[in-house]
């Protein structure tokens, strides 16, 4: 029969090896490295233009919808306003 001390050290090494392992984690790709689809690009352009209109107005509150709609008309053009 093996000594009890040797058995404990073997168990300790086994548990240490299990604890030392890092789980396999899938890394998600950064949003910024993914290609931008055309609808997302249009949304970003509309948002940027709406902010420019907000800035031109002197950063006055209460006109967000009007700024967005005006920016949408400017970016998408007259074909979307039918």
N, C-alpha and C positions, 0 to 999 in steps of 0.2 A: 504494500500500500504506500502511496506517495505521501510525503509530509504535507500537512495542511498549509504551511507557510507558502510553499511553492504554488499551490492551487490559488491562493489569494492574490499572489503577484500576477499570475496569468490572467485572472479576472480583471485586475486593475488595468493591465495593459490593453485588454480587449475593450473595456469601457472607455479608456482614453482614446483609443483609435476610432471608436464610433463617435465620440464627442468631438474629436479633432476634424472630422470630415465636415466639409461645408456642403449644404444641400445644393442640388443642381437647380439653379434659379435661371429662368428665362429672362434675358435682359430685353426690355422694351426699347424699341428704337425711338430716339428723340423726335418729337413733333417737328422740330426745326430742320431735321435732316430728311424728312419725308417730302416727296414732290408735292407741290401745291396744285390742286385741281382747279380748273377754270372758275367754277362757282366760288371757291374760297378766295381766289384772287380778286374776283369782282367784288365780293363782300368787303375785302380789305381796302380796295380802291374807293369804294363808296364810303366806308368808314373814315378813311383819311380825308376825303373831300368834304364830308360832313363836318369834320373837326376844323378844317380850314374855314368853312363858312361860319362856324361857331366863333372862331378866333377873329374873323373879320367883323363880326357883330359886337366885338368887345367882350366876349365871354359872358354874355348875358344869358341867364337861365330861362327856360320855358319855351324854347324854340327847337328842341331836339327833333321832333317829328318833321317839322318844316325843313330843317337842315338836311335830314336824311332823305326826304322825298326829292328835294332839289338836287342833292348829290346823286341820287339814283337816276334822275332824269338826265343829268349831265354825263354820267358814266355809261349808262345803258343806251342812251340815245332815244330818238323819237319812236323807233320801231317797237319798244316795250311799253310805250305810253298809250297805245291804241285801246 
